[in-house]
Amino acid sequence: MVDPEVRERIAARRAELNGLEEQLVKRLDQVRAERNELAVAERVLARVSEQIAGERAASAPAPAPAPAPAPAPAPARVAGRAVLLVPHRGDSVDETALPGDYRRILVIVRAAGGPVQVRAVGEELGLQVEVRGKLEPLRAKLVKLADRGWLHKRGDGKFTARL
């Protein structure tokens, strides 16, 4: 006959190991999820790097003396979604090369006649400006236009049109 104390110790150790197994399974799931996220991040980074290289190549001076026609917005894919690239402003590029929503933003900023906040542009576009999350994508578009030379971003966060 087995001593009851030994049975209790076995049962306690089994419960301890079951708890440890549950913790390890949870941790393993977390590790796998993070590994999957990193794989997605690497794929997105590779696509964005390709886009940037393409944009740089497109904005590099052409070796031919004749100016190239205004390029149409180049479609690209990021995370499986089609996106339009905003070209750098240059002598041979006019506003028609921009996607429609970017052209509307330019018109609003020019019509303001001075520095304009993101909120004011959002109001003109009919966005819910009370919800900060609704303005962040618009802010990103304004910053992209500024980075590409279409707008000027002032130190106070307001935007003005470039002449």
Buried (B, 14 or more C-beta within 10 A) or exposed (E): EEEEEEEEEEEEEEEEEEEEEEEEEEEEEEEEEEEEEEEEEEEEEEBEEEBEEEBEEBBEEEEEEEEEEEBEBBEBEEEEEEBBBBBBBBEEBEEEBBBEEBBBBBEBBBEBEEBBBBBBBBEBBEBEBEEEEEBEEBBEBBBBBBEBBBBBBEEEEBBBBBE
